[in-house]
Amino acid sequence: MIKKLFQQRWLIGLIFVLTVLATKPYLTTGFPYTHDGENHLARFANYKIAVREGQIPPRWAPNLMNHYGYPVLNYVYPLANLLSLPFSLMKFYYGLTFKILASLSIAFGLVGLWQWLTEWQLKNSAKVFSLLAYVVSPYLVNLVYFRGNIGELMALNLLIWLFYWAERLVQNKQLNFTDQLFGLLTWTGFLLAHNIAVLFGTPLVIAYLLLRLQLTAQLNINKIKQFGCWLVGAILLTLWFWLPALAEKEQIILDQAQSFLSYQDHFVSLPQLLFSPLSFGFSYIGRVDSLSFSLGVVLVVSLGLTGLYLVKQLFLGKLNTFILLNWLACLLLIALQLSFTRPIWQLLPVLAYIQFPWRLTLFATVLSLPLIAMIFQQTQQLGRFMLVGFLLVQLIGLLKLQPVDYFQRTNLDYDAFAQSTATLNEYTPKGFSYIDFSDWQPTAKLLTGEGKIDTQFWSGSQRKYQLNLATEAVIVEPTMNFLGWQTQANGQRVNYLNNDQVQGRLAYQLPAGEYQVITRFTQQTWPRLLGNLVSGFTVGVLVYWLVKKFIRK
């Protein structure tokens, strides 16, 4: 599959040019100012620091919140952080790492899109047009220029590959060893790419496969079994992340955060979807927004022409049911961003995790790509000229577009990043209320009682110090109290206090005496232990399978 693809040198050149076009803001030494870009650089830094401090896998960001630490790594999509780790250990600038990973992700997505459209048996001209339409699509442009969410960017491009693998199964193609491995790794990457994309994208891909199999009269157990093996295998490989993220969700304030509670205040209007210009901004509560939510004229016109095409096919008795369902799915994903669909959202509370309904454009963009190619191929010459004209309008707008600003900071700035990397600090442990972050020092202190503290070693994930207490005392460490922290005094584990005095920090009480104290962040919770065990075992089975295949060859 891949070997045949790269034999087409013109296609390699096209994908390179389109990748450069899509990532134009990355072609400077500065880093573009975006909503989330800098937060991801700080997470790259803390992922590296956590590994160096012995966290495997990393769950606690040691230096965030001005060294009080933050459990964001336990809950937020780790794929970009994992891929950044080799670059970070080689001391690459975090901003350069971001640019490399984002560019490779887009190039990977373009290759997947070409493969997916090939399975639809479309002509090269139609496929090239769809690739161009993807590069100039407002959702992708927003991610690169203004939003900077590398997790969504990776999920967007991996989702294209998932649809390709589903279509490949439908087309009754024989999957060799490499295909099977690649399909499994694609699903694994997607499950780690972005939490919200997984929540909405997984059922979409499953529905796509089942409908295609049903409508092509190929609904057989072997194809479903192959697809199920990929999905189940990927779930087992990623259980180290997903099991703690879900089982320990009640430990943080996520479900009470404003971004979760106010998602219904972020419905957009139809004019915003059709006409809002590309510009830097934000999604505010209500209908006055400065961020563009445009679908793009190519997508809108293509959906309109597809509707006319379906009506024509209906009268001719040649209606393609799957194209109809794909078209309706795109329209539904667009309609769900409008306020009149509020009852549907209220009926399914899990939808609230999307935070912003306009994120559904991600899925509408992907599903529309084969329709765009199909209608370009099927329409008359006048229709093609019209589509090319609209594409040129979007392309010219992209060429003129610039990030709102650039900046340049050092890796040390991100190693010492003092914020949480979450917009509303929604991953803060429940009960934490301490706000005097500026008083942080790498040592414990006595809240009550008398004594001396001799700090021997201190890091964000573990520390060691000597206590010499003249009286009974309450000792507090400048760290958020969260699942996994353990403190031992003279080899005996102590119980943490939970009251208004300690305000959610690590604190414990000891009687007078001398103590050697060791505090460390551990994997010692049942979801982490079970998730790590299952994922580790699955990796072992996979390695055994690979070695066995290699020996046979």
C-alpha positions as CSV (number, residue, x, y, z in Angstrom):
1,M,0.0,0.0,0.0
2,I,2.5,2.6,1.2
3,K,5.2,1.4,-1.2
4,K,2.9,1.8,-4.2
5,L,1.9,5.3,-3.0
6,F,5.5,6.5,-2.8
7,Q,6.3,5.3,-6.3
8,Q,4.2,8.2,-7.5
9,R,6.8,11.0,-7.2
10,W,4.4,13.7,-8.3
11,L,2.1,12.8,-5.4
12,I,5.0,13.1,-2.9
13,G,5.7,16.5,-4.3
14,L,2.1,17.5,-4.1
15,I,1.7,16.4,-0.5
16,F,4.9,18.3,0.4
17,V,3.7,21.5,-1.2
18,L,0.3,21.2,0.5
19,T,1.9,20.5,3.9
20,V,4.1,23.6,3.5
21,L,1.0,25.6,2.5
22,A,-1.0,24.4,5.5
23,T,1.8,25.1,7.9
24,K,3.0,28.5,6.6
25,P,3.0,30.1,10.1
26,Y,5.7,27.6,11.1
27,L,8.2,28.7,8.5
28,T,9.6,31.4,10.8
29,T,11.9,31.2,13.8
30,G,9.2,32.6,16.1
31,F,6.2,30.6,17.5
32,P,2.7,31.8,16.5
33,Y,0.5,33.1,19.3
34,T,-2.5,30.9,19.5
35,H,-5.1,29.9,22.1
36,D,-3.5,26.6,23.2
37,G,-0.1,26.4,21.6
38,E,1.9,27.7,24.5
39,N,0.0,25.4,26.9
40,H,1.1,22.4,24.8
41,L,4.7,23.6,25.0
42,A,4.5,23.7,28.8
43,R,3.0,20.2,28.8
44,F,5.9,19.0,26.6
45,A,8.2,20.4,29.2
46,N,6.4,18.8,32.2
47,Y,6.2,15.4,30.4
48,K,9.9,15.4,30.0
49,I,10.5,16.5,33.6
50,A,8.1,13.9,34.9
51,V,9.9,11.1,33.1
52,R,13.2,12.3,34.4
53,E,11.8,12.2,37.9
54,G,10.8,8.6,37.5
55,Q,7.1,8.9,36.5
56,I,6.4,6.1,34.0
57,P,3.9,6.8,32.6
58,P,3.7,10.5,33.5
59,R,0.5,11.6,35.2
60,W,1.5,14.6,37.4
61,A,2.9,17.8,35.9
62,P,5.6,18.6,38.5
63,N,6.2,22.3,37.7
64,L,2.8,23.6,36.8
65,M,0.9,25.9,39.1
66,N,4.1,27.5,40.2
67,H,5.6,24.1,41.3
68,Y,2.5,23.1,43.3
69,G,2.0,20.5,40.5
70,Y,-1.1,19.7,38.5
71,P,-2.7,16.4,37.5
72,V,-3.4,17.5,33.9
73,L,-1.3,14.7,32.4
74,N,-3.6,12.1,34.1
75,Y,-6.6,13.4,32.2
76,V,-5.6,15.1,29.0
77,Y,-4.7,13.4,25.7
78,P,-1.1,12.2,25.8
79,L,-0.2,11.4,22.2
80,A,1.5,14.8,21.4
81,N,3.3,14.7,24.7
82,L,4.5,11.1,24.0
83,L,5.7,12.0,20.6
84,S,7.5,15.1,21.9
85,L,9.5,13.2,24.4
86,P,12.4,12.0,22.1
87,F,12.8,15.6,20.9
88,S,12.7,17.0,24.4
89,L,15.3,14.5,25.7
90,M,17.5,15.6,22.7
91,K,17.0,19.2,23.9
92,F,15.0,20.4,20.9
93,Y,13.2,23.7,21.4
94,Y,9.7,22.8,22.4
95,G,8.3,25.2,19.7
96,L,10.3,23.5,17.0
97,T,9.0,20.1,18.3
98,F,5.5,21.4,18.0
99,K,6.0,22.6,14.4
100,I,7.6,19.2,13.4
101,L,4.8,17.2,15.0
102,A,2.0,19.4,13.5
103,S,3.5,19.4,10.0
104,L,4.0,15.6,10.0
105,S,0.5,15.1,11.3
106,I,-1.0,17.1,8.4
107,A,1.2,15.3,5.8
108,F,0.1,12.0,7.3
109,G,-3.5,13.1,7.0
110,L,-3.1,14.1,3.4
111,V,-1.6,10.6,2.6
112,G,-4.5,9.0,4.4
113,L,-7.0,11.2,2.5
114,W,-5.5,10.2,-0.8
115,Q,-5.7,6.5,0.1
116,W,-9.3,6.9,1.3
117,L,-10.4,8.6,-1.9
118,T,-8.6,5.9,-3.9
119,E,-10.8,3.3,-2.2
120,W,-13.8,5.4,-3.5
121,Q,-12.4,4.8,-7.0
122,L,-12.3,8.5,-7.8
123,K,-10.1,10.1,-10.5
124,N,-6.9,11.8,-9.6
125,S,-8.2,15.2,-10.5
126,A,-11.1,14.8,-8.0
127,K,-8.7,13.5,-5.4
128,V,-6.4,16.5,-5.9
129,F,-9.3,18.9,-5.6
130,S,-10.4,17.3,-2.3
131,L,-6.8,17.5,-0.9
132,L,-6.7,21.2,-1.8
133,A,-10.2,21.7,-0.2
134,Y,-8.9,20.1,3.0
135,V,-5.8,22.3,3.2
136,V,-7.9,25.5,2.9
137,S,-10.8,24.2,5.1
138,P,-11.4,26.8,7.8
139,Y,-11.4,24.3,10.7
140,L,-7.8,23.1,9.8
141,V,-6.7,26.7,9.2
142,N,-8.1,27.8,12.6
143,L,-6.3,25.0,14.3
144,V,-3.0,26.0,12.8
145,Y,-3.2,29.8,12.8
146,F,-5.4,30.7,15.8
147,R,-6.3,27.8,18.1
148,G,-3.0,25.8,18.2
149,N,-4.6,22.6,19.6
150,I,-2.2,19.9,18.5
151,G,-4.3,17.2,20.0
152,E,-7.3,18.1,17.8
153,L,-5.0,18.5,14.8
154,M,-3.6,14.9,15.3
155,A,-7.1,13.5,15.9
156,L,-8.4,15.2,12.7
157,N,-5.7,13.6,10.6
158,L,-5.9,10.2,12.3
159,L,-9.7,10.2,11.8
160,I,-9.1,10.3,8.1
161,W,-7.1,7.1,8.3
162,L,-9.7,5.4,10.4
163,F,-12.3,6.0,7.7
164,Y,-9.7,4.7,5.1
165,W,-9.3,1.4,7.1
166,A,-13.0,1.0,7.4
167,E,-13.5,1.6,3.6
168,R,-10.6,-0.8,2.9
169,L,-12.4,-3.6,4.8
170,V,-15.6,-2.8,2.9
171,Q,-13.8,-3.1,-0.4
172,N,-12.9,-6.7,0.5
173,K,-9.2,-6.0,0.2
174,Q,-6.9,-8.6,1.6
175,L,-5.1,-7.1,4.6
176,N,-1.5,-8.3,5.0
177,F,0.6,-8.2,8.1
178,T,1.7,-4.6,7.7
179,D,-1.9,-3.4,7.1
180,Q,-3.1,-5.2,10.2
181,L,-0.3,-3.6,12.3
182,F,-0.9,-0.2,10.8
183,G,-4.6,-0.3,11.4
184,L,-4.0,-1.2,15.1
185,L,-1.5,1.6,15.5
186,T,-3.8,4.1,13.8
187,W,-6.6,3.3,16.3
188,T,-4.2,3.4,19.2
189,G,-2.9,6.8,18.2
190,F,-6.4,8.1,17.7
191,L,-7.5,7.0,21.2
192,L,-4.6,9.0,22.6
193,A,-4.9,12.0,20.3
194,H,-7.8,14.0,21.8
195,N,-10.4,13.0,24.3
196,I,-13.4,14.7,22.7
197,A,-12.5,13.5,19.2
198,V,-12.5,9.9,20.6
199,L,-15.9,10.4,22.2
200,F,-17.6,11.6,19.0
201,G,-15.3,10.1,16.3
202,T,-15.3,6.4,17.5
203,P,-19.1,5.9,17.1
204,L,-19.0,7.8,13.8
205,V,-16.4,5.4,12.3
206,I,-18.2,2.3,13.6
207,A,-21.5,3.6,12.1
208,Y,-19.6,4.3,8.8
209,L,-18.3,0.7,8.6
210,L,-21.5,-1.0,9.5
211,L,-23.6,1.0,7.1
212,R,-21.1,0.4,4.3
213,L,-21.0,-3.3,4.9
214,Q,-24.8,-3.5,5.1
215,L,-25.4,-1.4,2.0
216,T,-22.9,-3.4,0.0
217,A,-24.3,-6.7,1.2
218,Q,-20.9,-7.6,2.8
219,L,-22.0,-7.6,6.4
220,N,-20.0,-10.7,7.5
221,I,-18.4,-11.7,10.8
222,N,-14.8,-11.8,9.5
223,K,-14.7,-8.1,8.6
224,I,-16.4,-7.0,11.8
225,K,-14.0,-9.3,13.7
226,Q,-11.0,-7.6,12.0
227,F,-12.3,-4.2,12.8
228,G,-13.1,-5.3,16.4
229,C,-9.6,-6.6,16.9
230,W,-8.2,-3.2,16.0
231,L,-10.5,-1.4,18.3
232,V,-10.3,-3.8,21.2
233,G,-6.5,-4.0,20.8
234,A,-6.2,-0.2,20.8
235,I,-8.4,0.1,23.9
236,L,-6.1,-2.4,25.7
237,L,-3.0,-0.6,24.6
238,T,-4.4,2.7,25.8
239,L,-6.0,1.5,29.0
240,W,-3.1,2.9,31.0
241,F,-4.4,6.3,30.1
242,W,-8.2,5.9,29.8
243,L,-8.9,3.8,32.9
244,P,-7.4,6.3,35.4
245,A,-8.8,9.3,33.4
246,L,-12.3,7.9,33.7
247,A,-12.1,6.2,37.1
248,E,-10.4,9.1,38.8
249,K,-12.5,11.9,37.1
250,E,-14.5,12.4,40.3
251,Q,-11.3,13.6,42.0
252,I,-11.2,16.9,40.0
253,I,-13.6,19.7,39.4
254,L,-14.1,19.0,35.7
255,D,-17.8,18.3,35.8
256,Q,-18.4,21.6,37.8
257,A,-16.2,23.7,35.5
258,Q,-17.9,26.5,33.6
259,S,-16.7,25.1,30.3
260,F,-18.7,22.0,31.0
261,L,-21.8,23.7,32.4
262,S,-22.1,26.5,29.8
263,Y,-21.6,24.5,26.6
264,Q,-25.2,25.4,25.5
265,D,-24.2,29.1,25.5
266,H,-21.8,28.4,22.6
267,F,-24.2,27.5,19.9
268,V,-23.5,29.4,16.7
269,S,-25.8,31.0,14.2
270,L,-26.2,30.0,10.6
271,P,-24.7,33.3,9.3
272,Q,-21.6,32.5,11.4
273,L,-21.3,29.1,9.8
274,L,-21.7,30.5,6.3
275,F,-20.1,33.9,6.3
276,S,-17.7,34.6,9.3
277,P,-14.3,35.6,8.0
278,L,-11.1,33.9,9.2
279,S,-9.7,35.9,12.1
280,F,-8.1,35.5,15.5
281,G,-10.6,35.6,18.3
282,F,-12.5,33.6,21.0
283,S,-15.8,31.8,21.4
284,Y,-17.7,33.9,24.0
285,I,-20.9,33.1,25.8
286,G,-23.8,34.2,23.6
287,R,-23.7,35.0,19.9
288,V,-21.1,37.7,19.8
289,D,-17.9,35.9,18.9
290,S,-14.6,37.0,17.4
291,L,-13.4,33.5,16.4
292,S,-14.5,32.3,12.9
293,F,-16.8,29.3,12.8
294,S,-17.1,29.3,9.0
295,L,-17.5,25.9,7.2
296,G,-15.9,27.3,4.1
297,V,-17.6,28.1,0.8
298,V,-16.2,25.0,-1.0
299,L,-17.8,22.7,1.6
300,V,-21.1,24.5,1.6
301,V,-21.4,24.7,-2.2
302,S,-20.3,21.0,-2.5
303,L,-23.0,19.9,-0.1
304,G,-25.5,22.0,-2.1
305,L,-24.4,20.4,-5.4
306,T,-24.5,16.9,-3.7
307,G,-28.1,17.5,-2.7
308,L,-29.0,18.4,-6.3
309,Y,-27.1,15.4,-7.6
310,L,-29.0,13.1,-5.2
311,V,-32.3,14.5,-6.4
312,K,-31.3,13.8,-10.0
313,Q,-30.2,10.3,-9.1
314,L,-33.5,9.7,-7.3
315,F,-35.5,10.5,-10.4
316,L,-33.3,8.3,-12.5
317,G,-33.7,5.4,-10.1
318,K,-30.0,5.3,-9.4
319,L,-29.9,6.8,-5.9
320,N,-26.7,5.8,-3.9
321,T,-28.0,5.2,-0.4
322,F,-24.6,5.6,1.2
323,I,-23.8,8.9,-0.4
324,L,-27.2,10.1,0.8
325,L,-26.5,9.0,4.4
326,N,-23.0,10.5,4.3
327,W,-24.6,13.8,3.0
328,L,-27.3,13.7,5.7
329,A,-24.6,13.0,8.4
330,C,-22.7,16.2,7.3
331,L,-25.9,18.2,7.5
332,L,-26.8,16.8,10.9
333,L,-23.3,17.6,12.3
334,I,-23.8,21.2,11.0
335,A,-27.3,21.5,12.3
336,L,-26.3,20.3,15.8
337,Q,-24.2,23.4,16.2
338,L,-27.4,25.6,16.0
339,S,-29.5,26.4,19.1
340,F,-32.7,24.8,17.8
341,T,-31.1,21.4,18.4
342,R,-30.8,22.2,22.2
343,P,-33.4,19.4,23.1
344,I,-31.1,16.8,21.5
345,W,-28.1,18.0,23.6
346,Q,-30.2,17.9,26.7
347,L,-31.4,14.4,26.0
348,L,-27.8,13.2,25.9
349,P,-25.8,14.7,28.8
350,V,-22.6,13.1,27.6
351,L,-22.5,15.6,24.7
352,A,-21.7,18.3,27.2
353,Y,-18.0,17.2,27.2
354,I,-17.6,18.7,23.7
355,Q,-17.5,22.1,25.5
356,F,-18.2,24.0,22.2
357,P,-20.8,22.6,19.8
358,W,-18.9,24.2,16.9
359,R,-16.3,21.5,17.3
360,L,-18.6,19.2,15.4
361,T,-17.2,20.9,12.3
362,L,-14.2,18.7,12.7
363,F,-16.2,15.6,11.9
364,A,-18.3,17.4,9.2
365,T,-15.1,18.5,7.5
366,V,-13.7,14.9,7.4
367,L,-17.0,13.3,6.2
368,S,-17.4,15.9,3.5
369,L,-14.1,15.3,1.8
370,P,-15.2,12.2,-0.3
371,L,-18.4,14.1,-1.2
372,I,-16.3,17.1,-2.4
373,A,-14.2,14.8,-4.6
374,M,-17.3,12.9,-5.8
375,I,-19.3,15.9,-6.8
376,F,-16.2,17.5,-8.5
377,Q,-16.0,14.4,-10.6
378,Q,-19.7,14.0,-11.3
379,T,-20.6,17.7,-12.0
380,Q,-20.5,19.3,-15.4
381,Q,-17.7,21.5,-16.6
382,L,-19.5,24.7,-15.4
383,G,-19.9,23.2,-11.9
384,R,-16.2,22.4,-11.8
385,F,-15.2,25.9,-12.9
386,M,-17.4,27.2,-10.1
387,L,-15.9,24.9,-7.5
388,V,-12.4,25.7,-8.6
389,G,-13.2,29.4,-8.4
390,F,-14.5,29.1,-4.8
391,L,-11.4,27.1,-4.0
392,L,-9.2,29.8,-5.4
393,V,-11.0,32.4,-3.2
394,Q,-10.3,30.3,-0.1
395,L,-6.7,29.7,-1.2
396,I,-6.0,33.4,-1.8
397,G,-7.5,34.2,1.7
398,L,-5.2,31.5,3.2
399,L,-2.1,33.0,1.4
400,K,-2.9,36.4,2.8
401,L,-3.6,35.1,6.3
402,Q,-1.1,35.7,9.1
403,P,-1.0,34.7,12.8
404,V,-2.0,37.5,15.1
405,D,1.6,37.6,16.6
406,Y,4.8,35.7,17.1
407,F,7.0,35.3,20.1
408,Q,10.2,33.5,21.1
409,R,10.8,32.0,24.6
410,T,13.4,29.5,25.9
411,N,12.9,26.0,27.0
412,L,13.6,27.2,30.5
413,D,10.5,29.4,30.3
414,Y,8.4,26.3,29.7
415,D,10.2,24.2,32.3
416,A,9.2,26.8,34.8
417,F,5.7,27.6,33.4
418,A,3.6,28.8,36.3
419,Q,0.1,28.3,35.0
420,S,-2.1,25.2,34.8
421,T,-2.3,24.9,30.9
422,A,-6.1,24.5,31.3
423,T,-8.3,27.4,30.4
424,L,-10.4,27.3,33.6
425,N,-8.2,25.1,35.8
426,E,-10.8,22.4,35.4
427,Y,-8.3,19.6,36.4
428,T,-7.8,21.0,39.9
429,P,-8.3,18.4,42.6
430,K,-11.4,18.9,44.7
431,G,-10.7,20.5,48.0
432,F,-7.7,22.5,46.8
433,S,-8.2,26.1,47.7
434,Y,-4.7,27.5,48.5
435,I,-4.0,30.6,46.4
436,D,-0.7,32.0,47.7
437,F,1.3,30.3,45.0
438,S,4.0,33.0,45.1
439,D,5.3,31.7,48.5
440,W,6.5,28.4,47.1
441,Q,9.8,27.1,48.3
442,P,11.3,23.6,47.8
443,T,10.8,22.6,51.4
444,A,8.1,21.6,53.8
445,K,7.1,23.9,56.7
446,L,5.4,23.6,60.1
447,L,1.8,24.8,60.3
448,T,1.7,24.1,64.0
449,G,4.2,23.0,66.6
450,E,7.9,23.6,67.0
451,G,10.9,21.9,65.3
452,K,13.4,22.0,62.5
453,I,13.3,20.8,58.9
454,D,16.4,19.8,57.0
455,T,15.7,19.3,53.3
456,Q,18.0,16.8,51.6
457,F,16.4,16.4,48.2
458,W,13.4,18.0,46.5
459,S,11.8,17.6,43.1
460,G,8.2,17.9,41.8
461,S,7.6,14.1,42.0
462,Q,9.6,13.1,45.1
463,R,11.4,14.6,48.0
464,K,13.4,13.7,51.1
465,Y,13.9,15.6,54.3
466,Q,14.7,15.3,58.0
467,L,12.3,16.4,60.8
468,N,13.3,17.2,64.4
469,L,10.1,18.0,66.2
470,A,10.2,19.4,69.7
471,T,6.4,19.2,70.0
472,E,3.5,17.6,68.1
473,A,3.3,19.3,64.7
474,V,1.4,19.6,61.5
475,I,3.7,19.5,58.5
476,V,2.7,20.8,55.1
477,E,4.4,20.4,51.7
478,P,3.8,23.0,49.0
479,T,2.1,20.5,46.7
480,M,-1.5,19.7,45.7
481,N,-3.0,16.7,47.4
482,F,-4.0,14.2,44.7
483,L,-4.4,10.5,44.4
484,G,-1.0,8.7,44.2
485,W,1.0,10.9,46.6
486,Q,2.5,8.9,49.5
487,T,4.5,10.1,52.5
488,Q,6.5,7.8,54.8
489,A,8.0,8.9,58.1
490,N,10.7,6.5,59.4
491,G,9.3,3.9,57.0
492,Q,5.7,4.2,58.1
493,R,3.1,5.7,55.8
494,V,1.3,8.7,57.2
495,N,-2.3,9.8,56.6
496,Y,-2.9,13.1,54.9
497,L,-5.1,15.8,56.6
498,N,-8.1,17.3,54.9
499,N,-9.3,20.5,56.6
500,D,-9.6,24.2,56.0
501,Q,-6.2,24.8,57.5
502,V,-4.2,22.8,55.0
503,Q,-6.4,23.9,52.0
504,G,-5.9,20.9,49.9
505,R,-2.1,20.6,50.2
506,L,-0.1,17.6,51.3
507,A,-0.2,17.8,55.1
508,Y,0.1,15.4,58.0
509,Q,0.5,15.4,61.7
510,L,3.4,13.8,63.8
511,P,4.2,13.7,67.5
512,A,7.5,15.0,68.8
513,G,10.6,13.1,67.7
514,E,13.0,12.7,64.9
515,Y,11.9,11.5,61.5
516,Q,13.3,10.7,58.1
517,V,10.5,11.6,55.6
518,I,10.2,10.5,52.0
519,T,7.3,11.7,49.8
520,R,6.8,10.5,46.3
521,F,4.2,10.5,43.6
522,T,3.2,6.9,42.7
523,Q,1.1,4.8,40.4
524,Q,-0.5,3.2,43.5
525,T,-4.2,3.5,42.7
526,W,-6.2,0.6,41.3
527,P,-7.1,2.2,38.0
528,R,-3.4,3.0,37.3
529,L,-2.1,-0.4,38.4
530,L,-4.8,-2.3,36.4
531,G,-4.4,0.0,33.4
532,N,-0.6,-0.2,33.4
533,L,-0.8,-4.0,33.8
534,V,-3.2,-4.6,31.0
535,S,-1.5,-2.2,28.6
536,G,1.9,-3.7,29.5
537,F,0.7,-7.2,28.9
538,T,-0.9,-6.2,25.6
539,V,2.4,-4.6,24.5
540,G,4.2,-7.9,25.4
541,V,1.7,-9.9,23.3
542,L,2.2,-7.5,20.4
543,V,6.0,-7.7,20.6
544,Y,5.7,-11.5,20.7
545,W,3.5,-11.5,17.7
546,L,5.9,-9.2,15.8
547,V,8.9,-11.3,16.6
548,K,7.1,-14.4,15.6
549,K,6.1,-12.9,12.3
550,F,9.7,-11.7,11.7
551,I,11.2,-15.1,12.5
552,R,8.8,-16.8,10.1
553,K,9.8,-14.4,7.3
